[in-house]
Amino acid sequence: GLDVISNNIANVNTEGYTRKQFVAESVILAGRGAGVRLSDIINHVDQSLLKDLRKQHSAVGLLESSNKYYQRIQDTFGTTGSNSSISNRINQLQEEISSLSTDPSSVSQQLSAVQAARSVAENIKAMSETLQTLRMSADLEIENAATLMNNLLANISSLNSQISINQAGKRQVEDLQDKRDVALNKLSDLIDVSYFSNADGSVSVYTRDGTTLVDSS
């Protein structure tokens, strides 16, 4: 019991560590009380709340990733009222061509129309280059995220094995479960996952559409 309390105090700032509780039960010998013994050591974790939290982490991660790229695309295209936006420059070109049509022989009007067309072309070229850069950036982030996901899934699988072995040998598994929860939390930041616990203490992890990520095999 003292060991459990000291671990709780020592790990108060440890990421993912949850408070453990020493559960004792009475020992009766020959009808008389003979002290207590360890019944169990349990984690104080609300699994339903934890699942909801991971679901929200996934939703927030999706919104943050989308917003980052949408904002950069918005900056590239410009807002509707901005003079530098592609829509504004196309409108200016349309106006210059309309003015040129009323006086095709005007050199100044011809130059204005050509300049407006060049401005639109340069804008479109710059947008194309920016979007290509964003695409390359997205591909790189996807690659890095996939690598991180594979590492987390391998860690979860390894912890599953350790937990199953310890549970079968009636040894403590709570600290290993904490480490697995940390890995699941980080995984939920990257992808929307669902999971359930197995009788041997392991967890099976799936994507929301049912694709298997980690199972007992």
BELDAUR-V945018 format. One line per field, one symbol per residue. ss: DSSP state (2 for helix, 1 for strand, 0 for the rest). phi: phi as a letter, one per 40 degrees, with the letter a starting at -180 (. if undefined). burial: # if it has 16 or more other ideal C-beta (glycine too) atoms within 10 Angstrom, else .. Layout:
BEGIN
ss->???
phi->???
burial->???
END
This chain:
BEGIN
ss->0222222222000000000111111111100111111111111000222222222222222222222222222222200000000222222222222222220000222222222222222222222222222222222222222222222222222222222222220000022222222222222222001111100000111110000111000
phi->.cccccccccbcbcdgcbcbbcbbbcbbbfgbcbgbaccabbccbcccccccccccdcccdccccccdcccccccccgcdccccccccccccccccccccccaccccccccccccccccccccccccccccccccccccccccccccccccccccccccdcccccccccfbcbcccccccccccccccccacbbaacbccgcbbbbcccgccbaacc
burial->...#..##..#....#####.#..................#.#.......#..#..##..#..............#.#......##.##..##..#...#........#..##..#..##..#.........................#..##.###.##.###.##.....#####################.#.....#####.......##...
END
